[in-house]
Amino acid sequence: MSPAMVMMKSEESDERGEIIHQFQKGVKQLVENGGIHMVPQRYILPASERPTTRTIEEQDDDSNVVGNQKLELPIIDFSELMGPNRFQVLQSLAHACEHYGFFQLVNHGISEEVTRRMKDVMGRFFNQEYEERAKHMTSDMKAAVRYGTSFSQNKDSVLCWRDFLKLLSHPLSHYLPHWPQSPMDLREVAATYAEETKNLFLSLMEAILESLGIKEEEEEENNDNNNKIMKKLEESGSQMMVANLYPPCPEPDLTLGMPPHSDYGLLTLLLQDEEVEGLQIQFQGKWLTVKPISNAFVVNLGDHLEIYSNGKYKSVLHRVLVNAKKSRLSVASLHSLPFDCTVKPSPKLINEANPKRYKDTDFHTFLAYVSSQEPKGKDFLHSRKLTSSFINS
């Protein structure tokens, strides 16, 4: 190879490396610095994986998202759940968990001031200079704070149109000193939000166990260490808060904010952007948009709850669309058992007619799985199924 060809090859390699480096800085940085009018190839999905193409009428409409078929999720009134109508609401909760895997939670007891301040401070975090945000960039999935981009940015063959900030949150006293110091009020605002969502999760989880016919006092009679689940959740359960930013996208039909996936833990409490839609769930084989409800949480079941319920309740695939004109911000609070705890089906939900359907699993198994390959859909959960139990299911 001639010196000139070597030099050209080197320049091409340097240019490619610089482009990849720019992508790793996140979508917000890409949009702000590039003034882009087309989606870079690195973000373009194969045609079969793209969101539904808009009709001409939809393109002319000022609607917020691509593909506007709506789904009205079941609504659970938390105040009723904690009141004299608990039995009736538990039946509605069981139906939502079994048939949808999602529901909207209203009258949940967390004030609009707390949720408004949380969205506001996370918006201000993303609006800081890149150098400030980049202080928290890491590929360590166990880090107390992680700022990053895409879905699984080191594994994704196609990048997602999303930046995120992840904060481990329980025990709060351990993780709080590691959280960002800028904006100045982030720690105080996020700590309040973490505590209130944690308490809400515990009340919800207790109700879900009750809807499965599992009472904590009955579980305590069983010496199996996997029982006493509520005690474990209260004392050392895991919690991670994730703020997601989806900047405006010039060609929203070609990419996604997040790909189809299910959540890993027990429950996720999602605070949606009330002005810009984007969350879709797969329901009866179709992708349908979840319409935001003012001051409500979208609650979805995770893989751990599907395992613990021995398949009675299901985690459900969901994805996020992006918008051509507007940014979208959401805040998720993900809850599960301690990271060092084994998750397995409750013995109370296993019998001759309903045999054990999932292998025991833990966080280390999950990390090993996602570190070895690009996560796809519910692949991890499917890898934990005892296939012989599903022959007739």
C-alpha atoms as a printed R data frame, in Angstrom:
    type eleno elety resid chain resno       x       y      z
1   ATOM     1    CA   MET     A     1   0.000   0.000  0.000
2   ATOM     2    CA   SER     A     2   1.382   3.407 -0.975
3   ATOM     3    CA   PRO     A     3   2.078   6.107  1.681
4   ATOM     4    CA   ALA     A     4  -0.761   8.196  0.193
5   ATOM     5    CA   MET     A     5  -3.219   5.320  0.535
6   ATOM     6    CA   VAL     A     6  -2.047   4.684  4.085
7   ATOM     7    CA   MET     A     7  -2.605   8.356  4.906
8   ATOM     8    CA   MET     A     8  -6.089   8.319  3.332
9   ATOM     9    CA   LYS     A     9  -6.932   5.146  5.238
10  ATOM    10    CA   SER     A    10  -5.722   6.725  8.462
11  ATOM    11    CA   GLU     A    11  -7.758   9.880  7.838
12  ATOM    12    CA   GLU     A    12 -10.879   7.801  7.127
13  ATOM    13    CA   SER     A    13 -10.309   5.834 10.327
14  ATOM    14    CA   ASP     A    14  -9.821   9.017 12.352
15  ATOM    15    CA   GLU     A    15 -12.969  10.537 10.845
16  ATOM    16    CA   ARG     A    16 -14.998   7.406 11.576
17  ATOM    17    CA   GLY     A    17 -13.655   7.332 15.125
18  ATOM    18    CA   GLU     A    18 -14.563  10.979 15.636
19  ATOM    19    CA   ILE     A    19 -18.129  10.370 14.339
20  ATOM    20    CA   ILE     A    20 -18.562   7.430 16.719
21  ATOM    21    CA   HIS     A    21 -17.179   9.576 19.540
22  ATOM    22    CA   GLN     A    22 -19.732  12.285 18.726
23  ATOM    23    CA   PHE     A    23 -22.573   9.744 18.913
24  ATOM    24    CA   GLN     A    24 -21.354   8.592 22.323
25  ATOM    25    CA   LYS     A    25 -21.798  12.151 23.608
26  ATOM    26    CA   GLY     A    26 -25.543  11.796 23.251
27  ATOM    27    CA   VAL     A    27 -28.414  12.941 21.083
28  ATOM    28    CA   LYS     A    28 -28.793  16.365 22.689
29  ATOM    29    CA   GLN     A    29 -25.177  17.203 21.932
30  ATOM    30    CA   LEU     A    30 -25.569  15.889 18.393
31  ATOM    31    CA   VAL     A    31 -28.684  17.977 17.738
32  ATOM    32    CA   GLU     A    32 -27.318  21.167 19.309
33  ATOM    33    CA   ASN     A    33 -23.917  21.012 17.630
34  ATOM    34    CA   GLY     A    34 -24.847  19.606 14.250
35  ATOM    35    CA   GLY     A    35 -27.996  21.455 13.262
36  ATOM    36    CA   ILE     A    36 -28.958  18.174 11.632
37  ATOM    37    CA   HIS     A    37 -31.830  17.866  9.159
38  ATOM    38    CA   MET     A    38 -31.580  14.108  8.634
39  ATOM    39    CA   VAL     A    39 -31.239  11.204 11.035
40  ATOM    40    CA   PRO     A    40 -27.647   9.885 10.941
41  ATOM    41    CA   GLN     A    41 -27.330   6.348  9.612
42  ATOM    42    CA   ARG     A    42 -26.243   5.104 13.036
43  ATOM    43    CA   TYR     A    43 -29.794   5.746 14.336
44  ATOM    44    CA   ILE     A    44 -31.805   4.361 11.418
45  ATOM    45    CA   LEU     A    45 -33.645   1.137 12.169
46  ATOM    46    CA   PRO     A    46 -34.193  -1.670  9.653
47  ATOM    47    CA   ALA     A    47 -37.468  -1.075  7.817
48  ATOM    48    CA   SER     A    48 -39.240  -3.887  9.690
49  ATOM    49    CA   GLU     A    49 -38.416  -2.354 13.082
50  ATOM    50    CA   ARG     A    50 -39.413   1.241 12.381
51  ATOM    51    CA   PRO     A    51 -42.536   2.832 13.867
52  ATOM    52    CA   THR     A    52 -45.633   2.869 11.660
53  ATOM    53    CA   THR     A    53 -45.235   5.253  8.759
54  ATOM    54    CA   ARG     A    54 -47.501   8.285  8.948
55  ATOM    55    CA   THR     A    55 -50.226   8.944  6.424
56  ATOM    56    CA   ILE     A    56 -50.253  12.205  4.465
57  ATOM    57    CA   GLU     A    57 -53.061  13.456  6.731
58  ATOM    58    CA   GLU     A    58 -50.965  12.722  9.831
59  ATOM    59    CA   GLN     A    59 -47.968  14.533  8.342
60  ATOM    60    CA   ASP     A    60 -50.087  17.645  7.827
61  ATOM    61    CA   ASP     A    61 -51.570  17.368 11.302
62  ATOM    62    CA   ASP     A    62 -49.793  19.026 14.231
63  ATOM    63    CA   SER     A    63 -50.133  15.884 16.339
64  ATOM    64    CA   ASN     A    64 -47.296  15.087 18.671
65  ATOM    65    CA   VAL     A    65 -46.335  11.574 17.644
66  ATOM    66    CA   VAL     A    66 -46.040   9.089 14.830
67  ATOM    67    CA   GLY     A    67 -48.807   6.492 14.746
68  ATOM    68    CA   ASN     A    68 -51.647   7.794 16.882
69  ATOM    69    CA   GLN     A    69 -53.762   4.741 17.700
70  ATOM    70    CA   LYS     A    70 -54.568   5.208 21.385
71  ATOM    71    CA   LEU     A    71 -54.972   2.733 24.204
72  ATOM    72    CA   GLU     A    72 -56.954   3.569 27.314
73  ATOM    73    CA   LEU     A    73 -55.212   1.730 30.124
74  ATOM    74    CA   PRO     A    74 -57.129   0.556 33.202
75  ATOM    75    CA   ILE     A    75 -57.275   3.288 35.855
76  ATOM    76    CA   ILE     A    76 -56.592   2.354 39.465
77  ATOM    77    CA   ASP     A    77 -57.640   4.889 42.087
78  ATOM    78    CA   PHE     A    78 -55.074   4.588 44.866
79  ATOM    79    CA   SER     A    79 -57.268   6.404 47.394
80  ATOM    80    CA   GLU     A    80 -60.000   3.810 46.797
81  ATOM    81    CA   LEU     A    81 -57.444   0.998 47.076
82  ATOM    82    CA   MET     A    82 -56.506   2.233 50.531
83  ATOM    83    CA   GLY     A    83 -60.144   2.738 51.569
84  ATOM    84    CA   PRO     A    84 -63.287   0.680 52.243
85  ATOM    85    CA   ASN     A    85 -63.572  -0.382 48.571
86  ATOM    86    CA   ARG     A    86 -60.213  -2.183 48.657
87  ATOM    87    CA   PHE     A    87 -61.645  -5.591 47.678
88  ATOM    88    CA   GLN     A    88 -63.302  -4.259 44.506
89  ATOM    89    CA   VAL     A    89 -60.180  -2.274 43.553
90  ATOM    90    CA   LEU     A    90 -57.999  -5.348 44.129
91  ATOM    91    CA   GLN     A    91 -60.118  -7.185 41.560
92  ATOM    92    CA   SER     A    92 -59.568  -4.343 39.061
93  ATOM    93    CA   LEU     A    93 -55.858  -4.364 39.878
94  ATOM    94    CA   ALA     A    94 -55.629  -8.117 39.264
95  ATOM    95    CA   HIS     A    95 -57.397  -7.713 35.913
96  ATOM    96    CA   ALA     A    96 -55.000  -4.932 34.874
97  ATOM    97    CA   CYS     A    97 -51.929  -6.964 35.878
98  ATOM    98    CA   GLU     A    98 -53.128 -10.120 34.157
99  ATOM    99    CA   HIS     A    99 -54.452  -8.676 30.899
100 ATOM   100    CA   TYR     A   100 -52.509  -5.442 30.341
101 ATOM   101    CA   GLY     A   101 -49.323  -5.450 32.434
102 ATOM   102    CA   PHE     A   102 -49.861  -1.676 32.686
103 ATOM   103    CA   PHE     A   103 -52.260   0.680 34.423
104 ATOM   104    CA   GLN     A   104 -52.661   4.367 35.230
105 ATOM   105    CA   LEU     A   105 -52.522   5.219 38.933
106 ATOM   106    CA   VAL     A   106 -54.512   8.273 40.031
107 ATOM   107    CA   ASN     A   107 -55.051   9.939 43.422
108 ATOM   108    CA   HIS     A   108 -51.744   8.405 44.491
109 ATOM   109    CA   GLY     A   109 -50.974  10.867 47.277
110 ATOM   110    CA   ILE     A   110 -47.811  12.410 45.798
111 ATOM   111    CA   SER     A   111 -48.412  16.112 45.336
112 ATOM   112    CA   GLU     A   112 -48.264  17.850 41.980
113 ATOM   113    CA   GLU     A   113 -45.611  20.123 43.466
114 ATOM   114    CA   VAL     A   114 -43.282  17.153 44.066
115 ATOM   115    CA   THR     A   115 -43.756  15.718 40.562
116 ATOM   116    CA   ARG     A   116 -43.532  19.144 38.895
117 ATOM   117    CA   ARG     A   117 -40.271  19.971 40.685
118 ATOM   118    CA   MET     A   118 -38.804  16.593 39.732
119 ATOM   119    CA   LYS     A   119 -39.499  17.086 36.029
120 ATOM   120    CA   ASP     A   120 -38.254  20.662 36.249
121 ATOM   121    CA   VAL     A   121 -34.916  19.825 37.891
122 ATOM   122    CA   MET     A   122 -34.281  16.943 35.472
123 ATOM   123    CA   GLY     A   123 -35.012  19.253 32.553
124 ATOM   124    CA   ARG     A   124 -32.489  21.737 33.944
125 ATOM   125    CA   PHE     A   125 -29.909  18.956 34.332
126 ATOM   126    CA   PHE     A   126 -30.169  18.109 30.629
127 ATOM   127    CA   ASN     A   127 -30.036  21.795 29.702
128 ATOM   128    CA   GLN     A   128 -26.608  22.229 31.279
129 ATOM   129    CA   GLU     A   129 -23.469  22.390 29.165
130 ATOM   130    CA   TYR     A   130 -22.278  19.036 27.886
131 ATOM   131    CA   GLU     A   131 -19.118  19.234 30.012
132 ATOM   132    CA   GLU     A   132 -21.229  19.348 33.195
133 ATOM   133    CA   ARG     A   133 -23.400  16.415 32.135
134 ATOM   134    CA   ALA     A   134 -20.379  14.442 30.962
135 ATOM   135    CA   LYS     A   135 -18.932  14.361 34.478
136 ATOM   136    CA   HIS     A   136 -21.339  11.506 35.141
137 ATOM   137    CA   MET     A   137 -20.751   9.479 31.968
138 ATOM   138    CA   THR     A   138 -19.790   5.866 32.618
139 ATOM   139    CA   SER     A   139 -20.435   2.433 31.172
140 ATOM   140    CA   ASP     A   140 -20.465   0.862 34.652
141 ATOM   141    CA   MET     A   141 -23.997  -0.484 35.124
142 ATOM   142    CA   LYS     A   142 -23.467  -0.610 38.900
143 ATOM   143    CA   ALA     A   143 -22.476   3.060 39.186
144 ATOM   144    CA   ALA     A   144 -24.491   5.202 41.629
145 ATOM   145    CA   VAL     A   145 -24.906   7.817 38.879
146 ATOM   146    CA   ARG     A   146 -24.837   7.156 35.161
147 ATOM   147    CA   TYR     A   147 -25.348   9.659 32.365
148 ATOM   148    CA   GLY     A   148 -25.503   8.142 28.927
149 ATOM   149    CA   THR     A   149 -27.287   7.740 25.648
150 ATOM   150    CA   SER     A   150 -29.274   5.171 23.635
151 ATOM   151    CA   PHE     A   151 -30.614   2.007 25.334
152 ATOM   152    CA   SER     A   152 -27.542  -0.137 25.861
153 ATOM   153    CA   GLN     A   153 -25.030   2.140 24.199
154 ATOM   154    CA   ASN     A   154 -22.085  -0.269 24.211
155 ATOM   155    CA   LYS     A   155 -24.141  -3.068 22.635
156 ATOM   156    CA   ASP     A   156 -26.765  -1.369 20.450
157 ATOM   157    CA   SER     A   157 -26.230  -2.081 16.752
158 ATOM   158    CA   VAL     A   158 -28.593   0.847 16.086
159 ATOM   159    CA   LEU     A   159 -28.550   3.742 18.537
160 ATOM   160    CA   CYS     A   160 -31.736   5.080 20.145
161 ATOM   161    CA   TRP     A   161 -32.776   8.732 20.071
162 ATOM   162    CA   ARG     A   162 -32.482   9.124 23.833
163 ATOM   163    CA   ASP     A   163 -30.230  10.505 26.559
164 ATOM   164    CA   PHE     A   164 -30.641   9.487 30.194
165 ATOM   165    CA   LEU     A   165 -29.595  10.096 33.767
166 ATOM   166    CA   LYS     A   166 -29.783   7.109 36.120
167 ATOM   167    CA   LEU     A   167 -29.648   7.495 39.899
168 ATOM   168    CA   LEU     A   168 -29.482   4.543 42.283
169 ATOM   169    CA   SER     A   169 -31.733   5.606 45.135
170 ATOM   170    CA   HIS     A   170 -32.014   3.028 47.916
171 ATOM   171    CA   PRO     A   171 -30.685   3.187 50.521
172 ATOM   172    CA   LEU     A   172 -30.902   6.928 49.963
173 ATOM   173    CA   SER     A   173 -28.325   7.826 52.607
174 ATOM   174    CA   HIS     A   174 -25.735   5.716 50.775
175 ATOM   175    CA   TYR     A   175 -26.325   7.016 47.246
176 ATOM   176    CA   LEU     A   176 -27.334  10.658 47.782
177 ATOM   177    CA   PRO     A   177 -23.743  11.963 48.296
178 ATOM   178    CA   HIS     A   178 -22.824  10.602 44.842
179 ATOM   179    CA   TRP     A   179 -25.624  12.358 42.956
180 ATOM   180    CA   PRO     A   180 -24.896  15.412 40.753
181 ATOM   181    CA   GLN     A   181 -24.356  18.668 42.605
182 ATOM   182    CA   SER     A   182 -25.627  20.696 39.680
183 ATOM   183    CA   PRO     A   183 -28.318  21.942 39.428
184 ATOM   184    CA   MET     A   184 -27.907  22.922 43.070
185 ATOM   185    CA   ASP     A   185 -31.356  21.721 44.118
186 ATOM   186    CA   LEU     A   186 -31.192  18.373 42.283
187 ATOM   187    CA   ARG     A   187 -30.276  16.310 45.339
188 ATOM   188    CA   GLU     A   188 -32.962  17.811 47.548
189 ATOM   189    CA   VAL     A   189 -35.728  17.581 44.919
190 ATOM   190    CA   ALA     A   190 -34.797  14.088 43.729
191 ATOM   191    CA   ALA     A   191 -34.419  12.763 47.277
192 ATOM   192    CA   THR     A   192 -37.956  13.857 48.144
193 ATOM   193    CA   TYR     A   193 -39.267  12.269 44.960
194 ATOM   194    CA   ALA     A   194 -37.340   9.036 45.613
195 ATOM   195    CA   GLU     A   195 -38.723   8.683 49.130
196 ATOM   196    CA   GLU     A   196 -42.308   9.331 48.091
197 ATOM   197    CA   THR     A   197 -42.225   6.976 45.102
198 ATOM   198    CA   LYS     A   198 -40.583   4.301 47.256
199 ATOM   199    CA   ASN     A   199 -43.420   4.489 49.782
200 ATOM   200    CA   LEU     A   200 -45.997   4.427 46.993
201 ATOM   201    CA   PHE     A   201 -44.338   1.369 45.465
202 ATOM   202    CA   LEU     A   202 -44.411  -0.497 48.784
203 ATOM   203    CA   SER     A   203 -48.146   0.120 49.184
204 ATOM   204    CA   LEU     A   204 -48.805  -0.937 45.598
205 ATOM   205    CA   MET     A   205 -46.660  -4.043 45.905
206 ATOM   206    CA   GLU     A   206 -48.502  -5.115 49.030
207 ATOM   207    CA   ALA     A   207 -51.799  -4.760 47.162
208 ATOM   208    CA   ILE     A   208 -50.483  -6.742 44.171
209 ATOM   209    CA   LEU     A   209 -49.366  -9.570 46.450
210 ATOM   210    CA   GLU     A   210 -52.816  -9.535 48.025
211 ATOM   211    CA   SER     A   211 -54.397  -9.707 44.570
212 ATOM   212    CA   LEU     A   212 -52.321 -12.856 43.968
213 ATOM   213    CA   GLY     A   213 -53.664 -14.364 47.180
214 ATOM   214    CA   ILE     A   214 -50.381 -13.891 49.041
215 ATOM   215    CA   LYS     A   215 -50.396 -12.334 52.492
216 ATOM   216    CA   GLU     A   216 -47.111 -11.382 54.155
217 ATOM   217    CA   GLU     A   217 -48.063 -12.924 57.476
218 ATOM   218    CA   GLU     A   218 -48.738 -16.218 55.680
219 ATOM   219    CA   GLU     A   219 -45.422 -15.973 53.869
220 ATOM   220    CA   GLU     A   220 -43.598 -15.592 57.172
221 ATOM   221    CA   GLU     A   221 -44.810 -19.027 58.208
222 ATOM   222    CA   ASN     A   222 -42.751 -20.472 55.359
223 ATOM   223    CA   ASN     A   223 -39.060 -20.675 56.175
224 ATOM   224    CA   ASP     A   224 -38.027 -20.298 52.533
225 ATOM   225    CA   ASN     A   225 -35.686 -17.308 52.421
226 ATOM   226    CA   ASN     A   226 -37.261 -16.050 49.191
227 ATOM   227    CA   ASN     A   227 -40.468 -15.296 51.072
228 ATOM   228    CA   LYS     A   228 -41.048 -12.323 53.386
229 ATOM   229    CA   ILE     A   229 -40.782 -10.295 50.199
230 ATOM   230    CA   MET     A   230 -42.274  -7.117 51.674
231 ATOM   231    CA   LYS     A   231 -39.773  -7.119 54.522
232 ATOM   232    CA   LYS     A   232 -36.912  -7.392 52.017
233 ATOM   233    CA   LEU     A   233 -38.334  -4.604 49.892
234 ATOM   234    CA   GLU     A   234 -38.769  -2.283 52.871
235 ATOM   235    CA   GLU     A   235 -35.315  -2.913 54.319
236 ATOM   236    CA   SER     A   236 -33.066  -3.241 51.288
237 ATOM   237    CA   GLY     A   237 -35.097  -3.260 48.082
238 ATOM   238    CA   SER     A   238 -33.457  -1.736 45.025
239 ATOM   239    CA   GLN     A   239 -34.621   1.523 43.492
240 ATOM   240    CA   MET     A   240 -33.293   3.340 40.451
241 ATOM   241    CA   MET     A   241 -34.634   6.593 39.068
242 ATOM   242    CA   VAL     A   242 -34.176   7.243 35.356
243 ATOM   243    CA   ALA     A   243 -34.760  10.603 33.695
244 ATOM   244    CA   ASN     A   244 -35.167  10.220 29.917
245 ATOM   245    CA   LEU     A   245 -34.729  13.001 27.379
246 ATOM   246    CA   TYR     A   246 -35.893  12.545 23.786
247 ATOM   247    CA   PRO     A   247 -34.783  15.590 21.728
248 ATOM   248    CA   PRO     A   248 -36.679  16.631 18.580
249 ATOM   249    CA   CYS     A   249 -35.932  14.258 15.710
250 ATOM   250    CA   PRO     A   250 -35.958  15.386 12.048
251 ATOM   251    CA   GLU     A   251 -37.195  11.986 10.817
252 ATOM   252    CA   PRO     A   252 -39.136  10.307 13.638
253 ATOM   253    CA   ASP     A   253 -40.365   7.509 11.337
254 ATOM   254    CA   LEU     A   254 -36.839   6.104 11.043
255 ATOM   255    CA   THR     A   255 -35.835   5.635 14.659
256 ATOM   256    CA   LEU     A   256 -37.071   5.121 18.221
257 ATOM   257    CA   GLY     A   257 -36.458   6.754 21.565
258 ATOM   258    CA   MET     A   258 -36.369   3.294 23.147
259 ATOM   259    CA   PRO     A   259 -36.717  -0.076 21.397
260 ATOM   260    CA   PRO     A   260 -39.308  -2.702 22.360
261 ATOM   261    CA   HIS     A   261 -38.354  -4.004 25.800
262 ATOM   262    CA   SER     A   262 -39.731  -5.091 29.137
263 ATOM   263    CA   ASP     A   263 -38.451  -3.722 32.438
264 ATOM   264    CA   TYR     A   264 -36.205  -5.870 34.578
265 ATOM   265    CA   GLY     A   265 -37.602  -5.408 38.100
266 ATOM   266    CA   LEU     A   266 -40.927  -5.738 39.913
267 ATOM   267    CA   LEU     A   267 -42.684  -2.440 39.159
268 ATOM   268    CA   THR     A   268 -41.895   0.788 37.333
269 ATOM   269    CA   LEU     A   269 -43.647   4.050 38.189
270 ATOM   270    CA   LEU     A   270 -43.450   6.351 35.178
271 ATOM   271    CA   LEU     A   271 -44.083  10.072 35.246
272 ATOM   272    CA   GLN     A   272 -44.990  10.905 31.658
273 ATOM   273    CA   ASP     A   273 -44.553  14.153 29.766
274 ATOM   274    CA   GLU     A   274 -48.128  15.460 29.822
275 ATOM   275    CA   GLU     A   275 -47.730  17.551 26.661
276 ATOM   276    CA   VAL     A   276 -45.834  15.230 24.318
277 ATOM   277    CA   GLU     A   277 -46.968  11.662 23.812
278 ATOM   278    CA   GLY     A   278 -44.521   8.880 23.016
279 ATOM   279    CA   LEU     A   279 -44.996   5.782 25.179
280 ATOM   280    CA   GLN     A   280 -46.449   2.828 23.288
281 ATOM   281    CA   ILE     A   281 -47.250  -0.659 24.547
282 ATOM   282    CA   GLN     A   282 -47.826  -3.822 22.589
283 ATOM   283    CA   PHE     A   283 -51.432  -4.856 23.121
284 ATOM   284    CA   GLN     A   284 -53.138  -7.660 21.203
285 ATOM   285    CA   GLY     A   285 -50.369  -7.598 18.607
286 ATOM   286    CA   LYS     A   286 -50.556  -3.851 17.934
287 ATOM   287    CA   TRP     A   287 -48.454  -0.894 19.058
288 ATOM   288    CA   LEU     A   288 -50.774   1.584 20.780
289 ATOM   289    CA   THR     A   289 -49.996   4.984 22.267
290 ATOM   290    CA   VAL     A   290 -50.670   5.606 25.960
291 ATOM   291    CA   LYS     A   291 -52.393   8.951 26.429
292 ATOM   292    CA   PRO     A   292 -50.993  10.827 29.433
293 ATOM   293    CA   ILE     A   293 -53.349  11.622 32.324
294 ATOM   294    CA   SER     A   294 -52.610  14.710 34.387
295 ATOM   295    CA   ASN     A   295 -50.827  13.930 37.675
296 ATOM   296    CA   ALA     A   296 -51.024  10.163 37.150
297 ATOM   297    CA   PHE     A   297 -48.323   7.502 37.156
298 ATOM   298    CA   VAL     A   298 -48.157   4.902 34.434
299 ATOM   299    CA   VAL     A   299 -47.310   1.700 36.304
300 ATOM   300    CA   ASN     A   300 -45.912  -1.296 34.481
301 ATOM   301    CA   LEU     A   301 -45.014  -4.773 35.646
302 ATOM   302    CA   GLY     A   302 -41.446  -5.972 35.248
303 ATOM   303    CA   ASP     A   303 -39.864  -9.343 34.530
304 ATOM   304    CA   HIS     A   304 -39.315 -10.050 38.230
305 ATOM   305    CA   LEU     A   305 -43.039  -9.826 38.913
306 ATOM   306    CA   GLU     A   306 -43.807 -12.144 36.005
307 ATOM   307    CA   ILE     A   307 -41.328 -14.646 37.489
308 ATOM   308    CA   TYR     A   308 -42.584 -14.206 41.065
309 ATOM   309    CA   SER     A   309 -46.223 -14.645 39.963
310 ATOM   310    CA   ASN     A   310 -45.158 -17.765 38.016
311 ATOM   311    CA   GLY     A   311 -46.496 -16.222 34.821
312 ATOM   312    CA   LYS     A   312 -49.939 -15.204 36.073
313 ATOM   313    CA   TYR     A   313 -49.033 -11.527 35.726
314 ATOM   314    CA   LYS     A   314 -47.034 -10.492 32.661
315 ATOM   315    CA   SER     A   315 -44.404  -7.905 31.901
316 ATOM   316    CA   VAL     A   316 -45.285  -6.287 28.577
317 ATOM   317    CA   LEU     A   317 -43.223  -4.970 25.690
318 ATOM   318    CA   HIS     A   318 -43.203  -1.213 25.357
319 ATOM   319    CA   ARG     A   319 -41.264   1.327 23.305
320 ATOM   320    CA   VAL     A   320 -40.926   5.096 22.900
321 ATOM   321    CA   LEU     A   321 -41.616   7.171 19.799
322 ATOM   322    CA   VAL     A   322 -39.888  10.478 19.135
323 ATOM   323    CA   ASN     A   323 -41.285  13.791 17.957
324 ATOM   324    CA   ALA     A   324 -40.311  15.936 14.995
325 ATOM   325    CA   LYS     A   325 -40.839  19.272 16.743
326 ATOM   326    CA   LYS     A   326 -40.698  18.870 20.503
327 ATOM   327    CA   SER     A   327 -38.482  17.393 23.178
328 ATOM   328    CA   ARG     A   328 -40.047  14.866 25.515
329 ATOM   329    CA   LEU     A   329 -39.016  14.254 29.134
330 ATOM   330    CA   SER     A   330 -40.094  11.389 31.392
331 ATOM   331    CA   VAL     A   331 -38.999  10.136 34.805
332 ATOM   332    CA   ALA     A   332 -39.160   6.452 35.719
333 ATOM   333    CA   SER     A   333 -38.720   4.965 39.184
334 ATOM   334    CA   LEU     A   334 -37.801   1.268 38.934
335 ATOM   335    CA   HIS     A   335 -38.215  -0.965 41.973
336 ATOM   336    CA   SER     A   336 -37.261  -4.524 42.794
337 ATOM   337    CA   LEU     A   337 -35.656  -6.835 45.332
338 ATOM   338    CA   PRO     A   338 -32.096  -6.244 46.571
339 ATOM   339    CA   PHE     A   339 -29.425  -6.738 43.891
340 ATOM   340    CA   ASP     A   340 -28.002  -9.729 45.775
341 ATOM   341    CA   CYS     A   341 -31.380 -11.459 46.109
342 ATOM   342    CA   THR     A   342 -32.577 -14.462 44.115
343 ATOM   343    CA   VAL     A   343 -35.940 -14.099 42.394
344 ATOM   344    CA   LYS     A   344 -38.095 -17.179 41.848
345 ATOM   345    CA   PRO     A   345 -41.776 -18.082 41.610
346 ATOM   346    CA   SER     A   346 -43.675 -17.893 44.896
347 ATOM   347    CA   PRO     A   347 -44.192 -21.422 46.286
348 ATOM   348    CA   LYS     A   348 -47.810 -20.458 46.919
349 ATOM   349    CA   LEU     A   349 -48.383 -20.120 43.176
350 ATOM   350    CA   ILE     A   350 -46.911 -23.509 42.253
351 ATOM   351    CA   ASN     A   351 -48.935 -26.727 42.242
352 ATOM   352    CA   GLU     A   352 -49.521 -29.784 40.084
353 ATOM   353    CA   ALA     A   353 -51.805 -27.933 37.721
354 ATOM   354    CA   ASN     A   354 -49.479 -24.919 37.570
355 ATOM   355    CA   PRO     A   355 -45.874 -26.150 37.784
356 ATOM   356    CA   LYS     A   356 -42.860 -23.922 38.238
357 ATOM   357    CA   ARG     A   357 -42.381 -22.029 34.959
358 ATOM   358    CA   TYR     A   358 -39.191 -20.014 35.515
359 ATOM   359    CA   LYS     A   359 -35.644 -20.657 36.640
360 ATOM   360    CA   ASP     A   360 -34.334 -18.844 39.687
361 ATOM   361    CA   THR     A   361 -32.495 -15.679 38.680
362 ATOM   362    CA   ASP     A   362 -30.529 -12.773 40.133
363 ATOM   363    CA   PHE     A   363 -29.024  -9.443 39.113
364 ATOM   364    CA   HIS     A   364 -25.623 -10.955 38.304
365 ATOM   365    CA   THR     A   365 -27.265 -13.341 35.800
366 ATOM   366    CA   PHE     A   366 -28.993 -10.368 34.197
367 ATOM   367    CA   LEU     A   367 -25.764  -8.345 33.983
368 ATOM   368    CA   ALA     A   368 -23.919 -11.293 32.454
369 ATOM   369    CA   TYR     A   369 -26.678 -11.676 29.870
370 ATOM   370    CA   VAL     A   370 -26.866  -8.027 28.783
371 ATOM   371    CA   SER     A   371 -23.056  -7.737 28.809
372 ATOM   372    CA   SER     A   372 -22.721 -10.630 26.377
373 ATOM   373    CA   GLN     A   373 -25.241  -9.535 23.741
374 ATOM   374    CA   GLU     A   374 -27.537  -6.772 22.522
375 ATOM   375    CA   PRO     A   375 -30.771  -6.867 24.574
376 ATOM   376    CA   LYS     A   376 -33.836  -7.596 22.427
377 ATOM   377    CA   GLY     A   377 -37.474  -7.488 23.545
378 ATOM   378    CA   LYS     A   378 -38.072  -9.987 26.354
379 ATOM   379    CA   ASP     A   379 -35.132 -12.200 25.429
380 ATOM   380    CA   PHE     A   380 -33.702 -12.258 28.944
381 ATOM   381    CA   LEU     A   381 -36.995 -13.328 30.503
382 ATOM   382    CA   HIS     A   382 -37.465 -15.972 27.819
383 ATOM   383    CA   SER     A   383 -34.016 -17.318 28.696
384 ATOM   384    CA   ARG     A   384 -35.263 -17.909 32.253
385 ATOM   385    CA   LYS     A   385 -38.314 -19.951 31.236
386 ATOM   386    CA   LEU     A   386 -38.470 -23.653 31.969
387 ATOM   387    CA   THR     A   387 -39.540 -24.622 28.466
388 ATOM   388    CA   SER     A   388 -41.094 -27.936 29.458
389 ATOM   389    CA   SER     A   389 -43.646 -26.022 31.552
390 ATOM   390    CA   PHE     A   390 -44.755 -24.015 28.528
391 ATOM   391    CA   ILE     A   391 -45.526 -26.824 26.116
392 ATOM   392    CA   ASN     A   392 -49.260 -26.567 26.855
393 ATOM   393    CA   SER     A   393 -49.399 -22.913 27.893
